[in-house]
Amino acid sequence: MAGDAQQTIERFWQVQDSGDYTQLVDLFAEDALLEDPIWGRYEGRDAIMTFMTTMVKEMGTRKIHFTVDEICGDEHCCWARWTMHSPEGSRGGVGIYKVQDSQLTYYRDYMDPPPEGDA
């Protein structure tokens, strides 16, 4: 049976599928830390809202969306393997999540390198 962390991240991906990343902010604790390999580090819910607002604009402009391929977790930690889809092609990645009381306290993405020849 899935633990609290896995259930929280399953909700995270259901919300993310809508394309409005700002709706994800309610899943984060007030003092959460989010680290993105491209956009940087965001501490606290207000900073995370700024990041998610940027993501709505950028992902829409670039016609990028994500699909989750696998989620696995327990009561406190979870990971999700995902695929980023864009007009230029697809790229895989993994999200690492720490959850306490059904709220994300830490989130970090790791992305596969671009295919040879891509920048």
N, C-alpha and C positions, 0 to 999 in steps of 0.2 A: 504494500500500500504506500502511495506517495506521502511524503512528509510535508510539513508546513512550507518549507522552502520550495519544494517542487510545485506545490499547489499555487504558491504566490507567483512563480515564474510562468506557470501555465496561464495564469490570469494576465501577466505581463505581455505574453505573446498574443493573447486574444485581443487585448487593447491595441497593441502595436499593429496588428493586422488592419486596423481601421485607417492607419496612415496619419492619425493625429497624435503625435508623440507627446503633446502637452498633457494628454489624459493619463499618461504613465506617472506623472509626478506624484499623484496621490498614493502610489505604491511605495514611495521612498520615505524613509524616516527623516525627520527634520535635520539631523546631522549626518546624513548619508554622504558617501564619497563615490563619485562616478569618474572612471578613467577611460577615456576614449583614445585609441591609438592615433587618430587623425586630428581630432578637435581639442584634445587636452584633458585637463583635470578640473572637476567641478565639485566643490564642497558645499553641502547644505542644499535644502530644497529650493531656495530661490535661485541659486546658481544653476541647479539642474533644470529648472524651468526655463532659464535663459538658453541653455544648451538644447533642450527639447524644442523650443520655439525655432531655433536655428535649423534643427533637423527637419522640421515640417517644411520650411522654405527650401532648403537645399535638396532634400530628397525628392520633393515635387518638381523642382526645376530640372534636376538631373535625371528624372524619371527612374529613380532607384526604389526598389522595395525589397523586403526581406521575407524569407520563409524559414520557419523552424523545421529542422530535420529530426531532432532528437532532444529530449529533455530528461535529465536524471538528477535526482536529489534526495535529500533526507529532511530532517527537521530544521537544519541550520544552513546548509550549503547546497548549491545546485550548479549545474552547468547545462548549457544548451548549445548544440551544434546547429548552425544556421547557414543559409546561403543568401548572398546579396545578388540581386538581379538588376542589371542595367542594360541600356541599349548596346553597350560595348561587350557584354557577356556576363558570366556569373563568376562569383568568387566565394569561397567558403570561409567560415570563421567559427569562433567559439566564444560564448559569454560565460564569465565566472561570476557567481552571485552569492552573497552572504545575506541571510534573512533572519530577523528577530521579530517576534510578535507579528508575523505576516507583513512586515515591511522590509524593503531592501535597505541594508546598511552599507553594502559595498557592491559595486558592479564594474567589471572591466571586460572589454572586448579584445580579442586577438584575431587578426585577419591573416589568411593565407597570402603569401606574396603574389603580386600580379604575374600573369603568364609572361614568359620570356618575350622581350621586345616591347612590352607595355611599360609605361611609366607610372 
